[in-house]
Amino acid sequence: MATEDATKRIQRRPPRIAADHPHYKWVALSNTTLGMLIATINSSIVLISLPAIFNGIRLDPLQPGNVSYLLWMLMGYMLVTAVLVVTLGRLGDILGRVKIYNAGFLIFTVTSVILSVDPLHGGGGALWLIGWRVAQAVGGSMLMANSAAIITDAFPARQRGMALGVNMVAGIAGSFIGLVLGGLLAEWNWRSIFWVNVPIGLVGTVWAYRSLHETGIRRPAKMDWWGNITFAVGLTALLAGITYGIQPYGGHTMGWTNPWVLAGLLGGVAMLVAFCLVENKVAEPMFPLRLFRNAAFAGGNAATLLGSIARGGLQFMLIIWLQGIWLPLHGYNYADTPLWAGIYLLPLTVGFLAAGPVAGALSDRYGARLFAASGFVVMAGSFAGLLLIPTDFSYWVFALVVFLNGLGGGLFAAPNTSIIMASVPAESRGAASGMRATFQNAGMVLSIGVFFSLMVAGLARSLPHTLSSGLTAQGVPASNAHEVANLPPVGTLFAAFLGYNPIQQLLGPDLLGKLPAANAHTLTGREFFPHLISGPFHDGLVVVFALAIVMSLVAAGASLVRSRRTGTDS
């Protein structure tokens, strides 16, 4: 009740800058950029902080019965935002984009407080965090779905690319800033990962309620309930099926033969087909599929999806590469690798921050398509560069290559968004912004399924023999070495991803205790596992990054697609 009264008082206060004031557009840009930044930082801050979180709630995430907790902590937030942004963007078109956006800031802030006071331990503590992260994702979805539409309403066409550039780069860079911030905060206290959102959220919420105005075109309409239901159920089932598909099942290295996974994948596709049929029949669809008849809109969203898959796969592969191989070889303890992985990936963020606003501003003058396409070409070149460097690389070469990848992403982000938003009528901007965010967020979830599957498949071919011979050479009995070597590689990848010593996790204290001290020390040292996995891991990288190159080049082509309708070409 007190919260409602406070919110009403905030809403009754007179705005500081009127909607028609020349400076209002900068108020809209700064607040929505803060909203995008906090929403996307929160999607990645947990990735690097998972060891600290699970230690804090006293739960071992790598135990077979606990892997689902780990996956939902990783994927839950991204899955919910992927599912809800279209609905909430459409709701913004109907009820008002600022109204939905402001409510999102409030929900996000309140749930951050609740997450930080998790009173439970073990599975209960994990379910508390997963459940409230889902609720927090609702608030994050409200922010993501409407920020681009609010900016598009506030800025004239000649400045729109620059404004969207600032906003998009903040959103994309936030996913990498979260890696560093999560590592730093996790060193102090795992609850601080959620505390950090509270003061920012409070400032952003009060500021949004006091300063933002409804300047867009609102079109009262009925809610398309069948469209919402079929879309939510279909996308959730599809993405959840992909999430569980990377888990081992029935003696297989992955779960793609699991009946529940198959049901999720096939059922999800069937529901999305039903969604398309519903949207073509109802008078007021949740998302007007006719917008995809515009080639520029369809091409821009296809490029968004492919770029998000490639970028998400890069993020996860680089973290495993750094934490499982490079950092231990260069003297870092496994427990410290999550923090340092985030620090060593800073050139990627710098590349985004350097290119994004500049590309947005220049695209306003020279057209968006060339910048969007060239960004993907630069990204493809950086993936090729990652294939050419050895697994134990010189850091400055690595830093230059990932900087170029960030530069390519920055060149692409704002022009692509400008192409999408300029290709739709004003009354559909909320839905268009939501669909763009859906493709971006779904791409991140898909990237985990696609790239983890490819990497696991590659490791399953070469790692067992390499691991078995390496273990037996250090005195591990052949039967035990064979058993350990034939465990699904996904456990090894997750151990490296979380900053655990993979060999220590695989062998366990009982088996290590039976070995001579010198052998046990060698096995759990900083060099044994990295040297062991370097060859098989690089074989997997060839497949993974080759696919990323193809996706980037196809996305470049999609970015060049022009609309036949005059006035919508950028």
C-alpha positions as CSV (number, residue, x, y, z in Angstrom):
1,M,0.0,0.0,0.0
2,A,2.9,2.3,0.9
3,T,4.5,1.6,-2.5
4,E,1.3,2.4,-4.3
5,D,0.9,5.7,-2.5
6,A,4.5,6.6,-3.2
7,T,4.0,5.8,-6.9
8,K,0.9,7.9,-7.1
9,R,2.8,10.8,-5.5
10,I,5.5,10.4,-8.1
11,Q,3.0,10.4,-10.9
12,R,1.2,13.6,-9.6
13,R,4.4,15.6,-9.5
14,P,4.7,18.1,-12.4
15,P,7.2,17.1,-15.1
16,R,10.5,19.0,-15.2
17,I,10.7,19.2,-19.0
18,A,7.6,19.2,-21.2
19,A,7.2,16.8,-24.1
20,D,7.6,19.6,-26.7
21,H,10.7,21.0,-25.1
22,P,13.8,20.8,-27.3
23,H,15.7,18.9,-24.6
24,Y,13.0,16.3,-23.9
25,K,14.5,13.9,-26.4
26,W,17.7,13.8,-24.5
27,V,15.8,13.0,-21.3
28,A,14.1,10.2,-23.0
29,L,17.4,8.9,-24.4
30,S,19.3,9.0,-21.1
31,N,16.5,7.3,-19.1
32,T,15.8,4.6,-21.7
33,T,19.6,4.0,-22.1
34,L,19.9,3.5,-18.3
35,G,16.9,1.1,-18.4
36,M,18.5,-0.9,-21.3
37,L,21.9,-0.9,-19.5
38,I,20.5,-2.3,-16.2
39,A,18.3,-4.9,-17.9
40,T,21.2,-6.3,-20.0
41,I,23.8,-6.1,-17.3
42,N,21.5,-8.2,-15.2
43,S,21.2,-10.8,-17.9
44,S,25.0,-11.5,-17.8
45,I,26.0,-10.5,-14.3
46,V,24.8,-13.9,-13.0
47,L,26.8,-15.8,-15.6
48,I,30.2,-14.9,-14.1
49,S,28.8,-15.0,-10.5
50,L,27.3,-18.5,-10.5
51,P,30.1,-20.1,-8.4
52,A,29.7,-17.4,-5.7
53,I,25.9,-17.7,-5.8
54,F,25.9,-21.5,-5.5
55,N,28.4,-21.4,-2.7
56,G,26.3,-18.8,-1.0
57,I,23.2,-21.0,-1.0
58,R,25.3,-24.1,-0.3
59,L,24.5,-26.1,-3.5
60,D,26.9,-27.9,-5.8
61,P,25.5,-27.1,-9.3
62,L,27.5,-29.9,-11.0
63,Q,25.9,-32.7,-9.1
64,P,23.6,-34.6,-11.6
65,G,20.4,-33.7,-9.8
66,N,21.4,-30.0,-9.7
67,V,22.2,-29.4,-13.3
68,S,18.7,-28.1,-14.0
69,Y,19.1,-25.4,-11.3
70,L,22.3,-24.4,-13.1
71,L,20.6,-24.2,-16.5
72,W,17.6,-22.2,-15.3
73,M,19.9,-19.8,-13.5
74,L,21.7,-19.4,-16.8
75,M,18.7,-19.3,-19.1
76,G,15.6,-18.4,-17.2
77,Y,16.0,-14.6,-17.5
78,M,16.9,-14.7,-21.2
79,L,14.1,-17.2,-22.0
80,V,11.4,-15.0,-20.3
81,T,12.5,-11.8,-21.9
82,A,12.5,-13.6,-25.3
83,V,8.9,-14.7,-24.8
84,L,7.4,-11.6,-23.3
85,V,8.9,-8.6,-25.2
86,V,6.5,-8.9,-28.2
87,T,3.5,-9.0,-25.9
88,L,4.7,-6.1,-23.8
89,G,5.7,-4.1,-26.9
90,R,2.2,-4.6,-28.3
91,L,0.7,-3.6,-24.9
92,G,2.8,-0.4,-25.1
93,D,1.1,0.4,-28.4
94,I,-2.3,0.0,-26.8
95,L,-1.9,1.4,-23.3
96,G,1.1,3.7,-23.7
97,R,4.8,2.9,-24.1
98,V,5.9,5.1,-21.3
99,K,3.3,3.5,-18.9
100,I,4.6,0.0,-19.6
101,Y,8.2,1.1,-19.5
102,N,7.8,2.9,-16.1
103,A,6.1,-0.2,-14.6
104,G,9.0,-2.3,-15.8
105,F,11.5,-0.1,-13.9
106,L,9.4,-0.4,-10.8
107,I,9.1,-4.2,-11.0
108,F,12.8,-4.6,-11.8
109,T,13.8,-2.7,-8.7
110,V,11.4,-4.4,-6.3
111,T,12.4,-7.9,-7.4
112,S,16.1,-6.9,-7.1
113,V,15.5,-6.3,-3.4
114,I,13.7,-9.7,-3.0
115,L,16.4,-11.6,-4.8
116,S,19.1,-10.1,-2.5
117,V,17.4,-11.4,0.7
118,D,17.1,-15.1,-0.3
119,P,16.6,-16.7,3.1
120,L,16.9,-20.4,1.9
121,H,19.7,-22.8,1.1
122,G,20.1,-25.8,-1.2
123,G,17.4,-26.5,-3.7
124,G,15.0,-24.1,-2.0
125,G,17.4,-21.3,-2.2
126,A,18.0,-22.0,-5.9
127,L,14.2,-22.1,-6.6
128,W,13.8,-18.7,-4.8
129,L,16.4,-17.1,-7.1
130,I,15.1,-18.8,-10.2
131,G,11.5,-17.8,-9.5
132,W,12.2,-14.2,-8.6
133,R,14.6,-13.9,-11.6
134,V,11.7,-14.9,-13.8
135,A,9.6,-12.1,-12.1
136,Q,12.5,-9.7,-12.6
137,A,12.7,-10.7,-16.3
138,V,9.1,-9.4,-16.6
139,G,10.3,-6.0,-15.6
140,G,13.3,-6.3,-17.8
141,S,11.1,-7.2,-20.7
142,M,9.0,-4.1,-20.2
143,L,12.1,-2.0,-20.4
144,M,13.6,-3.8,-23.5
145,A,10.3,-3.9,-25.4
146,N,9.5,-0.2,-25.2
147,S,12.8,1.7,-25.0
148,A,13.5,1.8,-28.8
149,A,9.9,2.8,-29.5
150,I,10.1,5.7,-27.0
151,I,13.3,6.9,-28.6
152,T,11.9,6.6,-32.1
153,D,8.9,8.7,-30.9
154,A,11.0,11.3,-29.3
155,F,13.7,11.9,-32.0
156,P,13.4,13.2,-35.5
157,A,14.5,10.9,-38.3
158,R,17.7,12.8,-38.9
159,Q,18.9,12.0,-35.4
160,R,17.3,8.7,-34.8
161,G,20.2,6.5,-35.8
162,M,22.5,8.3,-33.4
163,A,20.0,8.0,-30.5
164,L,19.3,4.3,-31.2
165,G,23.1,3.8,-31.5
166,V,23.6,5.1,-27.9
167,N,20.7,3.0,-26.6
168,M,21.6,-0.2,-28.5
169,V,25.3,-0.1,-27.7
170,A,24.4,0.4,-24.0
171,G,22.3,-2.6,-24.2
172,I,24.8,-4.8,-26.0
173,A,27.8,-3.5,-24.0
174,G,25.8,-4.2,-20.8
175,S,26.0,-7.9,-21.4
176,F,29.8,-7.6,-21.3
177,I,30.0,-5.1,-18.5
178,G,28.0,-7.5,-16.4
179,L,30.8,-10.1,-16.8
180,V,33.3,-7.8,-15.2
181,L,30.9,-6.3,-12.6
182,G,29.7,-9.7,-11.6
183,G,33.3,-10.9,-11.1
184,L,34.2,-8.0,-8.9
185,L,31.0,-8.1,-6.8
186,A,31.2,-11.9,-6.4
187,E,34.6,-11.5,-4.7
188,W,32.9,-9.4,-2.0
189,N,29.5,-10.9,-1.4
190,W,27.2,-12.9,-3.7
191,R,24.1,-10.9,-2.6
192,S,25.7,-7.7,-3.9
193,I,25.1,-9.0,-7.4
194,F,21.5,-8.1,-6.8
195,W,22.1,-5.1,-4.4
196,V,23.8,-3.2,-7.2
197,N,20.5,-3.0,-9.1
198,V,18.6,-1.3,-6.2
199,P,20.0,2.2,-6.1
200,I,20.2,2.4,-9.9
201,G,16.6,1.1,-10.2
202,L,15.3,3.5,-7.6
203,V,16.8,6.5,-9.4
204,G,15.7,5.3,-12.8
205,T,12.1,4.6,-11.6
206,V,11.6,8.0,-9.9
207,W,13.2,9.7,-12.9
208,A,11.1,7.8,-15.4
209,Y,7.8,8.6,-13.6
210,R,8.7,12.2,-13.3
211,S,10.1,13.0,-16.7
212,L,8.8,10.7,-19.5
213,H,5.7,11.6,-21.5
214,E,3.5,9.6,-23.9
215,T,4.5,11.1,-27.2
216,G,3.7,8.1,-29.5
217,I,0.5,7.2,-31.3
218,R,-1.7,5.0,-29.1
219,R,-4.3,2.8,-30.8
220,P,-6.9,1.4,-28.4
221,A,-7.4,-2.3,-29.2
222,K,-8.4,-5.6,-27.6
223,M,-5.8,-8.0,-26.3
224,D,-5.1,-10.9,-28.7
225,W,-5.3,-13.6,-26.0
226,W,-5.0,-16.6,-28.3
227,G,-2.0,-15.0,-30.1
228,N,-0.3,-14.3,-26.8
229,I,-1.0,-17.8,-25.5
230,T,0.2,-19.7,-28.6
231,F,3.3,-17.5,-28.9
232,A,4.3,-17.8,-25.2
233,V,3.7,-21.5,-25.0
234,G,5.4,-22.2,-28.4
235,L,8.5,-20.1,-27.8
236,T,8.8,-21.3,-24.2
237,A,8.6,-25.0,-25.2
238,L,11.0,-24.5,-28.1
239,L,13.7,-22.7,-26.1
240,A,13.2,-24.9,-23.0
241,G,13.7,-28.0,-25.3
242,I,16.9,-26.5,-26.7
243,T,18.1,-25.8,-23.1
244,Y,17.5,-29.3,-21.9
245,G,18.9,-30.7,-25.2
246,I,22.5,-30.0,-24.1
247,Q,22.1,-32.2,-21.0
248,P,23.2,-35.8,-21.2
249,Y,20.4,-38.4,-21.5
250,G,20.2,-42.2,-21.6
251,G,24.0,-42.8,-22.1
252,H,24.2,-40.1,-24.8
253,T,26.4,-37.1,-24.5
254,M,23.4,-34.8,-25.1
255,G,19.6,-35.0,-24.7
256,W,18.3,-34.6,-28.2
257,T,16.8,-38.1,-28.1
258,N,15.0,-37.3,-24.8
259,P,11.2,-37.7,-25.5
260,W,10.5,-34.5,-23.5
261,V,13.1,-32.6,-25.4
262,L,11.6,-33.8,-28.7
263,A,8.1,-33.0,-27.5
264,G,9.3,-29.5,-26.5
265,L,10.9,-28.9,-29.9
266,L,8.1,-30.3,-32.1
267,G,5.3,-29.0,-29.9
268,G,7.0,-25.6,-29.7
269,V,7.2,-25.4,-33.5
270,A,3.6,-26.6,-33.9
271,M,2.4,-23.9,-31.4
272,L,4.3,-21.2,-33.3
273,V,2.7,-22.3,-36.6
274,A,-0.7,-22.1,-34.8
275,F,0.4,-18.6,-33.6
276,C,0.9,-17.5,-37.2
277,L,-2.5,-18.9,-38.2
278,V,-4.1,-17.1,-35.4
279,E,-2.4,-13.8,-36.2
280,N,-3.6,-14.0,-39.8
281,K,-7.2,-14.5,-38.6
282,V,-7.8,-12.1,-35.7
283,A,-8.9,-8.5,-36.4
284,E,-6.4,-7.0,-33.9
285,P,-3.3,-9.3,-33.8
286,M,-0.7,-9.2,-31.0
287,F,1.9,-8.8,-33.8
288,P,0.8,-7.8,-37.3
289,L,2.6,-10.4,-39.4
290,R,1.9,-8.2,-42.5
291,L,4.9,-6.2,-41.3
292,F,7.1,-9.0,-42.5
293,R,5.9,-8.3,-46.1
294,N,8.2,-5.3,-45.8
295,A,11.6,-6.7,-47.0
296,A,13.6,-4.2,-44.9
297,F,11.8,-5.2,-41.7
298,A,12.1,-9.0,-42.4
299,G,15.8,-8.6,-43.4
300,G,16.6,-6.5,-40.4
301,N,15.1,-9.0,-38.0
302,A,16.8,-11.9,-39.7
303,A,20.1,-10.1,-39.3
304,T,19.3,-9.4,-35.6
305,L,18.6,-13.1,-34.9
306,L,21.8,-14.4,-36.7
307,G,23.9,-11.7,-35.1
308,S,22.6,-12.5,-31.7
309,I,23.3,-16.3,-32.1
310,A,26.9,-15.6,-33.4
311,R,27.6,-13.0,-30.6
312,G,26.1,-15.2,-27.9
313,G,28.1,-18.2,-29.0
314,L,31.3,-16.1,-29.0
315,Q,30.7,-14.9,-25.5
316,F,30.3,-18.5,-24.1
317,M,33.2,-20.0,-26.1
318,L,35.6,-17.2,-25.1
319,I,34.7,-17.6,-21.4
320,I,35.4,-21.3,-21.5
321,W,38.6,-20.7,-23.6
322,L,39.9,-18.2,-21.0
323,Q,38.8,-20.0,-17.9
324,G,39.6,-23.5,-18.9
325,I,42.8,-23.1,-20.8
326,W,44.5,-19.7,-21.1
327,L,44.2,-18.2,-17.6
328,P,45.3,-21.4,-15.8
329,L,48.3,-21.7,-18.2
330,H,49.2,-18.1,-17.2
331,G,49.3,-18.7,-13.5
332,Y,45.7,-18.0,-12.4
333,N,43.9,-20.2,-10.0
334,Y,40.7,-21.7,-11.3
335,A,38.7,-20.0,-8.6
336,D,39.9,-16.6,-9.8
337,T,39.3,-17.2,-13.5
338,P,35.7,-15.9,-13.7
339,L,36.8,-12.4,-12.6
340,W,39.8,-12.3,-14.9
341,A,37.9,-13.6,-17.8
342,G,35.6,-10.6,-17.6
343,I,38.6,-8.3,-17.3
344,Y,40.4,-9.8,-20.3
345,L,37.3,-9.5,-22.4
346,L,37.1,-5.7,-21.9
347,P,38.5,-5.0,-25.4
348,L,35.2,-6.5,-26.7
349,T,33.2,-4.0,-24.8
350,V,35.5,-1.1,-25.8
351,G,34.9,-2.0,-29.4
352,F,31.2,-1.8,-28.9
353,L,31.4,1.5,-27.1
354,A,33.7,3.0,-29.7
355,A,31.8,2.1,-32.8
356,G,28.1,2.2,-31.8
357,P,27.3,5.9,-31.3
358,V,29.6,6.9,-34.2
359,A,27.9,4.3,-36.6
360,G,24.5,5.5,-35.4
361,A,25.3,9.2,-36.1
362,L,27.0,8.5,-39.5
363,S,24.1,6.2,-40.6
364,D,21.8,9.2,-40.2
365,R,23.8,11.0,-42.9
366,Y,24.9,8.2,-45.2
367,G,22.3,5.5,-44.8
368,A,22.1,2.5,-42.4
369,R,22.5,-0.5,-44.6
370,L,26.2,-0.1,-45.5
371,F,27.1,0.3,-41.8
372,A,25.0,-2.7,-40.7
373,A,26.4,-5.0,-43.4
374,S,30.0,-3.8,-42.9
375,G,29.7,-4.5,-39.2
376,F,28.8,-8.1,-39.9
377,V,31.7,-8.4,-42.4
378,V,34.1,-7.1,-39.7
379,M,32.6,-9.7,-37.2
380,A,33.1,-12.5,-39.7
381,G,36.8,-11.4,-40.1
382,S,37.3,-11.4,-36.4
383,F,35.9,-15.0,-36.1
384,A,38.3,-16.0,-38.8
385,G,41.1,-14.4,-36.7
386,L,40.1,-16.4,-33.7
387,L,40.5,-19.6,-35.7
388,L,44.0,-18.6,-36.8
389,I,45.4,-17.9,-33.3
390,P,46.6,-20.8,-31.1
391,T,44.8,-21.8,-28.0
392,D,47.7,-20.5,-25.9
393,F,47.8,-17.1,-27.7
394,S,49.6,-13.9,-27.2
395,Y,47.1,-11.7,-25.3
396,W,47.6,-8.6,-27.4
397,V,46.8,-10.5,-30.6
398,F,43.7,-11.9,-28.9
399,A,42.7,-8.4,-27.6
400,L,42.9,-7.0,-31.1
401,V,40.8,-9.7,-32.6
402,V,38.0,-9.4,-29.9
403,F,38.2,-5.6,-30.2
404,L,37.5,-6.0,-33.9
405,N,34.5,-8.2,-33.1
406,G,33.1,-5.6,-30.7
407,L,33.8,-2.9,-33.3
408,G,31.8,-5.0,-35.9
409,G,28.9,-5.4,-33.4
410,G,28.9,-1.7,-32.7
411,L,28.8,-0.8,-36.4
412,F,25.8,-3.1,-36.8
413,A,23.6,-2.5,-33.7
414,A,22.2,1.0,-34.2
415,P,21.8,1.0,-38.0
416,N,20.1,-2.4,-37.9
417,T,17.6,-1.1,-35.3
418,S,17.1,2.1,-37.3
419,I,16.3,0.0,-40.4
420,I,13.7,-2.0,-38.4
421,M,12.0,0.9,-36.7
422,A,11.9,3.1,-39.8
423,S,10.2,0.4,-41.8
424,V,7.0,0.2,-39.7
425,P,4.1,2.7,-39.3
426,A,4.2,4.8,-36.1
427,E,1.3,3.0,-34.4
428,S,3.2,-0.4,-34.7
429,R,6.5,0.8,-33.2
430,G,6.0,-0.9,-29.9
431,A,5.3,-4.3,-31.4
432,A,8.2,-3.9,-33.9
433,S,10.5,-3.0,-31.0
434,G,9.3,-6.0,-29.1
435,M,9.8,-8.3,-32.0
436,R,13.4,-7.0,-32.6
437,A,14.1,-7.7,-28.9
438,T,12.5,-11.2,-29.2
439,F,14.9,-12.1,-32.0
440,Q,17.8,-10.7,-30.1
441,N,17.0,-12.5,-26.8
442,A,15.9,-15.7,-28.5
443,G,19.2,-15.7,-30.4
444,M,21.1,-15.7,-27.1
445,V,19.2,-18.8,-25.9
446,L,19.6,-20.5,-29.2
447,S,23.3,-19.8,-29.2
448,I,23.8,-21.8,-26.1
449,G,22.0,-24.8,-27.6
450,V,23.7,-24.5,-31.0
451,F,27.3,-23.7,-29.9
452,F,27.4,-26.0,-26.9
453,S,26.0,-28.8,-29.0
454,L,28.6,-28.3,-31.6
455,M,31.4,-28.1,-29.1
456,V,30.2,-31.1,-27.1
457,A,29.9,-33.1,-30.3
458,G,33.4,-32.2,-31.3
459,L,34.9,-33.0,-27.8
460,A,33.0,-36.3,-27.7
461,R,35.0,-37.5,-30.7
462,S,38.5,-36.6,-29.5
463,L,38.5,-35.9,-25.8
464,P,37.8,-39.4,-24.3
465,H,41.0,-41.0,-25.8
466,T,43.1,-37.9,-24.9
467,L,41.7,-37.8,-21.4
468,S,42.0,-41.5,-20.8
469,S,45.7,-41.7,-21.9
470,G,46.5,-38.5,-19.9
471,L,45.0,-39.9,-16.7
472,T,46.6,-43.3,-16.9
473,A,50.0,-41.7,-17.5
474,Q,49.5,-40.1,-14.0
475,G,48.7,-43.4,-12.3
476,V,44.9,-43.4,-12.5
477,P,43.7,-47.0,-12.8
478,A,42.7,-47.8,-16.4
479,S,39.2,-48.7,-15.4
480,N,38.7,-45.4,-13.6
481,A,40.4,-43.4,-16.3
482,H,38.1,-45.0,-18.9
483,E,35.0,-44.3,-16.9
484,V,35.9,-40.7,-16.3
485,A,37.0,-40.2,-19.9
486,N,33.6,-41.4,-21.2
487,L,31.5,-39.0,-19.0
488,P,29.6,-36.5,-21.1
489,P,31.9,-33.5,-22.0
490,V,29.2,-31.0,-21.1
491,G,30.1,-31.5,-17.4
492,T,33.7,-30.6,-18.2
493,L,32.6,-27.5,-20.1
494,F,30.3,-26.4,-17.3
495,A,33.1,-26.9,-14.8
496,A,35.4,-24.7,-16.8
497,F,32.6,-22.2,-17.4
498,L,32.0,-21.9,-13.6
499,G,35.6,-21.6,-12.7
500,Y,36.0,-25.0,-11.1
501,N,39.0,-27.2,-11.6
502,P,37.6,-29.7,-14.2
503,I,39.9,-32.6,-13.3
504,Q,39.2,-32.2,-9.6
505,Q,35.5,-32.3,-10.3
506,L,35.8,-35.3,-12.6
507,L,38.0,-37.5,-10.3
508,G,36.6,-36.4,-6.9
509,P,38.4,-36.4,-3.6
510,D,38.2,-40.2,-3.1
511,L,40.0,-41.2,-6.3
512,L,42.6,-38.4,-6.0
513,G,43.3,-39.4,-2.4
514,K,44.4,-42.9,-3.6
515,L,47.1,-41.5,-5.9
516,P,50.6,-40.5,-5.0
517,A,50.7,-36.9,-3.9
518,A,52.9,-35.8,-6.8
519,N,50.5,-37.3,-9.3
520,A,47.5,-35.8,-7.7
521,H,49.3,-32.4,-7.6
522,T,50.1,-32.7,-11.3
523,L,46.5,-33.7,-12.2
524,T,44.9,-30.8,-10.3
525,G,47.6,-28.3,-11.3
526,R,47.2,-25.4,-13.6
527,E,48.8,-27.0,-16.7
528,F,47.5,-30.6,-16.9
529,F,43.9,-29.9,-18.0
530,P,44.7,-27.0,-20.3
531,H,47.4,-28.9,-22.2
532,L,45.1,-31.9,-22.3
533,I,42.1,-30.2,-23.8
534,S,43.8,-27.6,-26.0
535,G,43.8,-29.9,-29.1
536,P,40.2,-31.2,-28.8
537,F,38.9,-27.7,-27.9
538,H,40.5,-26.1,-30.9
539,D,39.0,-28.8,-33.1
540,G,35.6,-27.8,-31.7
541,L,36.3,-24.1,-32.2
542,V,36.9,-24.6,-35.9
543,V,33.3,-25.9,-36.3
544,V,31.8,-23.3,-33.9
545,F,33.5,-20.2,-35.4
546,A,33.1,-21.5,-39.0
547,L,29.4,-21.5,-38.4
548,A,29.6,-18.0,-36.8
549,I,31.4,-16.8,-40.0
550,V,28.6,-18.1,-42.2
551,M,25.9,-16.6,-40.0
552,S,27.7,-13.2,-40.0
553,L,28.0,-13.1,-43.8
554,V,24.3,-14.2,-44.3
555,A,23.3,-11.5,-41.8
556,A,25.4,-9.0,-43.8
557,G,23.4,-9.9,-46.9
558,A,20.1,-9.7,-45.0
559,S,21.0,-6.2,-43.8
560,L,21.3,-5.0,-47.4
561,V,17.7,-6.0,-48.3
562,R,15.8,-3.0,-49.4
563,S,12.1,-2.3,-49.2
564,R,10.1,-1.8,-52.4
565,R,8.1,0.9,-50.7
566,T,9.6,4.4,-51.0
567,G,10.4,6.3,-47.9
568,T,11.3,3.3,-45.9
569,D,14.8,2.7,-47.3
570,S,17.7,3.7,-45.1
